[in-house]
Structure formats: C-alpha cells, structure tokens
Amino acid sequence: MKKLRLLGLCLLVAVSAFTLTSCLNDDDDNSNGVPTAAEKAQMFNSVKGAYSGKIYSIGTNVQTGKSTPTDSADVVCSINTDSTMVLNYVPARLLALAIDTTTAEHKAIREAVAAQDPVNVNCYINFYKYYQQWSTYPFWFIYPTGVTFNVSVNGASHNVVIGFWGNSTSSYGVMNVTTRGMSTQILLAGATIDGVQPTVSISNAVPLVFVKK
C-alpha cells in the first residue's frame, strides 16, 4: 500500500512522473498476471479516450546524476482500442534525440529531422495486472512502432527510421482511476539511417514521458 500511495503522488504531480519507474520497480504489493477478457475490458474502459498533456524528454543532470526534463511539448495521447495507443503531434526535435552525433553527417541529419513537422507515434499496448489494485491502477506495456523521416542534407537524400525499445518494463502506461492522473513512458532506441542500424544499449535510451493535464 505504501508504494501505491507513492504511485498516486507520481500521477498527481507532473514532476513526479519522472520517478515513476522507481515507483513501479520497487512495488512490493504487485500482483503480476495476465488479465482475463473481462478484466482487460474493464481496464480499457477505464482508460480509453483522448488526453491532452505534455511530453517530456528526460536527461541526466551531470551534477546530481538525477533524471531531469530537457525539453517538453503539448501533445495528445489517444487510447482508442484495447491494443493500440497513439501519441499525437510529437515534435520531430524530440524524436531526433535518437540520432547519434558522432559524425558531422549524423549531426546534420539530426538537425534536418528536428526541423520536420510533428508526427504521430503509433504504439501497440498490452494491459497487465501489475498491482493487486489493478482496477484502480490500470497498467499497460507499450510497444511503439518506428517513425520514418526522409530528409535532404547537402543535396543527399536520407531515409531515417526512429526506433524504440519495446517489451520493456520501462515502456509502460498507468492511470489512477480515482484521480484520473495518467502517465506513460517510451524509450528512444536509436535511428536506422539509410538501412544501417545502430548498436545501442537500453541504458543509453532517452525516455519520452507523457503526463496528462
């Protein structure tokens, strides 16, 4: 129960959403399990709809070592079916953070992607009974699909696919049905440029956290 109260604080206060991962990973009251069809329908009915809020890119404060927001934007999170979710109007500059800048070419490609129009990030979701109080705290894993940009840099065309980490306990959504507080987190995994996939570690992933207004 103590950890569930901490979760409630995470959902009530926007800045607390950045510590939601610790709230989840440290919950000693959890009750893991695949929901029945009826339970899944109940969870979906509790969270379905379109929600205005902010999406934050999260970095690390070099002085304190703690997570801190580096940028934000207004977006809409839509949960229209029990297996899909869409983050609407995500600025390209946030997705461009997945592109490494180890070379001058990649740095220029990142800048070109960042200048593109906002896009929708389509995701698959999977409801899960993470908590004993699953009806009050519906929880779902998130599996984002790639986002493609075609940009031109110095006269050369480049195909860029922004990738995400899926099937991870760090890509999830949760709602407090009582307060209607909601937060989701997805992880940028890197960018495939002209068919060349990056070698990246999940420890280097950039979280994008959505917090409902």
ChimeraX attribute file (.defattr): number of C-alpha atoms within 10 A of each C-alpha:
attribute: neighborCount
match mode: 1-to-1
recipient: residues
	/A:1	13
	/A:2	9
	/A:3	17
	/A:4	20
	/A:5	11
	/A:6	18
	/A:7	24
	/A:8	20
	/A:9	18
	/A:10	23
	/A:11	23
	/A:12	20
	/A:13	13
	/A:14	19
	/A:15	15
	/A:16	17
	/A:17	23
	/A:18	25
	/A:19	15
	/A:20	25
	/A:21	16
	/A:22	14
	/A:23	20
	/A:24	20
	/A:25	12
	/A:26	11
	/A:27	17
	/A:28	13
	/A:29	14
	/A:30	18
	/A:31	14
	/A:32	12
	/A:33	12
	/A:34	13
	/A:35	17
	/A:36	11
	/A:37	9
	/A:38	9
	/A:39	17
	/A:40	19
	/A:41	14
	/A:42	16
	/A:43	25
	/A:44	20
	/A:45	15
	/A:46	17
	/A:47	23
	/A:48	15
	/A:49	13
	/A:50	16
	/A:51	17
	/A:52	16
	/A:53	18
	/A:54	19
	/A:55	27
	/A:56	23
	/A:57	23
	/A:58	19
	/A:59	17
	/A:60	13
	/A:61	12
	/A:62	9
	/A:63	6
	/A:64	8
	/A:65	9
	/A:66	11
	/A:67	14
	/A:68	17
	/A:69	17
	/A:70	12
	/A:71	13
	/A:72	17
	/A:73	14
	/A:74	17
	/A:75	21
	/A:76	21
	/A:77	26
	/A:78	18
	/A:79	21
	/A:80	15
	/A:81	15
	/A:82	19
	/A:83	16
	/A:84	16
	/A:85	22
	/A:86	19
	/A:87	22
	/A:88	18
	/A:89	16
	/A:90	22
	/A:91	21
	/A:92	21
	/A:93	18
	/A:94	21
	/A:95	26
	/A:96	25
	/A:97	21
	/A:98	22
	/A:99	25
	/A:100	16
	/A:101	14
	/A:102	8
	/A:103	9
	/A:104	9
	/A:105	13
	/A:106	15
	/A:107	15
	/A:108	15
	/A:109	26
	/A:110	24
	/A:111	19
	/A:112	19
	/A:113	27
	/A:114	19
	/A:115	14
	/A:116	15
	/A:117	12
	/A:118	16
	/A:119	16
	/A:120	16
	/A:121	17
	/A:122	18
	/A:123	19
	/A:124	18
	/A:125	24
	/A:126	18
	/A:127	23
	/A:128	21
	/A:129	22
	/A:130	21
	/A:131	21
	/A:132	15
	/A:133	14
	/A:134	22
	/A:135	17
	/A:136	17
	/A:137	26
	/A:138	26
	/A:139	25
	/A:140	24
	/A:141	24
	/A:142	28
	/A:143	23
	/A:144	24
	/A:145	16
	/A:146	18
	/A:147	17
	/A:148	16
	/A:149	19
	/A:150	15
	/A:151	18
	/A:152	14
	/A:153	15
	/A:154	8
	/A:155	7
	/A:156	7
	/A:157	12
	/A:158	17
	/A:159	16
	/A:160	23
	/A:161	24
	/A:162	21
	/A:163	22
	/A:164	24
	/A:165	23
	/A:166	21
	/A:167	14
	/A:168	13
	/A:169	15
	/A:170	21
	/A:171	24
	/A:172	26
	/A:173	23
	/A:174	24
	/A:175	25
	/A:176	24
	/A:177	16
	/A:178	9
	/A:179	11
	/A:180	15
	/A:181	20
	/A:182	26
	/A:183	26
	/A:184	24
	/A:185	24
	/A:186	26
	/A:187	26
	/A:188	26
	/A:189	25
	/A:190	26
	/A:191	28
	/A:192	19
	/A:193	19
	/A:194	12
	/A:195	11
	/A:196	11
	/A:197	12
	/A:198	14
	/A:199	9
	/A:200	12
	/A:201	10
	/A:202	14
	/A:203	7
	/A:204	12
	/A:205	19
	/A:206	22
	/A:207	23
	/A:208	22
	/A:209	25
	/A:210	28
	/A:211	29
	/A:212	23
	/A:213	16
